[in-house]
């Protein structure tokens, strides 16, 4: 039986800082690239793919928060490391996914009224290239 990925550990680094503590949901996804022209290589690989993160996180305006990082780095291309097992060092069985993403528009701030609720936001971060699966220690 394969070892299962547990939903209680994560390392999610952008620009060298780990923001796993602010994240409530992280999905690394891909979709067919919307393009008017498909090259023969694209077609041989089943079509060009766009890779991206969909991340939900707590809203916090603290200087060290993920929300604040996105706000202050809008438009920048930054390095990322995604370690779904929460491990500090990549390995064959617990690899890291690495690459760069472009930070989009400033994140949402605020939400619906609540007696004791907390605000969250969702952001999509588009990868700038096909991701690397790092299995080296």
N, C-alpha and C positions, 0 to 999 in steps of 0.2 A: 504494500500500500504506500502511495506517495505521501510525503509529509505535507500536511495542510498548512496553508498560510492563515495565521490567526489575525483577528481584527483588533489586536490590542498592542501592537508594536509597529513602529514606523520610523524611518529617518527620511526627511523631506527637506533637502537643502536647496536654497536658491541664493546665488551670489555668495556662497560660503557660510551661510547661516542656516541652522536647522529650525524649521518652523512647524514641526510635527505637533507640538503642544497646542497650537492654535487651530489645527485642522479637525473637522468633524467628519469629513468624507473626502477621499482622494481616489480618483479613477484615472488611470493612464489609458487612453483610447486612441483609436484611429478611424479614419473614414476615407472614402474615395475622394481624391483631390478633384475639385471642380476646375477643369481646364478645358479650353477649346481645342487643344491639340494634344494627342496622345502619340508618344514616340513608339517605335518598334520595341525598345527596351521596356517601356511602361507596359505595353501590351503583353510582352512575354512574361512579365512579373504579375500579371493580373490587373494592371492599372496602377497609376501612381497613388500613393497613400499620404495623407496628412496625419501626423501624430500630435496629440495634445493632452493636456491635463484638464480635468474638470475637478475643481477643488471647492468645497464648502468649508468655511472657517468662521470663528467667532469674530465679531467686530470689536476692535479695540484701537483706540487712537494713541496708545502708549508707544513711545519711540522704538521699542524693540519688537513690536507686534508685526505679524504678517500683513495685516491690513495696511499699516503704516508703510511697510516696505514697498508694497505695490503702489501706494499713493505717491511715494517719493521717487519711484523708479519707472513711472509710466513711459513707455516707448523704448526702454532699454532692452538690450539682448544680454541675458545673464546665463551663467552655467547652472545646471541643476544636477542633483543626485537623488535618485528615488530608491530607497532600500525598503521594500515592502516587509521584510523580516525584522527590520529595526537593527540590523547588524552594522557595526562600524566598519568592518572590513569585508569586502566582497569575497565570495568563494564560489566554487562550482555549483554547490547546492543552494546557496543563498546569494545570488548575484545582485548587483546594483544596475540600474538603468541610468545612463548619463547622456548629456548633450547640452544644448542651449535652448532657451525659450525666449520669446519676445513678450514683454509685459504690455498688456493692452491698456484700455482706458482706465481711469481711476475707479476704484471699487465703490460699491454701494455703501451708503452710510444711512442708518436709520431703518425704520420698519413700522409694523403695526403696534398699536398700544397694547399694554399688558400689565397686570398687577405685579408679576414677578418674572416675566420672560426676559430672554436675552436675545440680542440681535445677532444674526449670522449673515453671511453673504456668500455668493457663488461666483467663481471666476473661471474663465477658460484661458489657459496659457498655451499658445501654439509653439510647437517645437520647430526649430529652424533647419533641422536636418533629420535624417533617419536616426533613431536612438541607438546607442551602443549598449550591448549587454556585457557588463564588466564582470568577469568570473575570476579575476586575478587577485591574489592575496597581497 
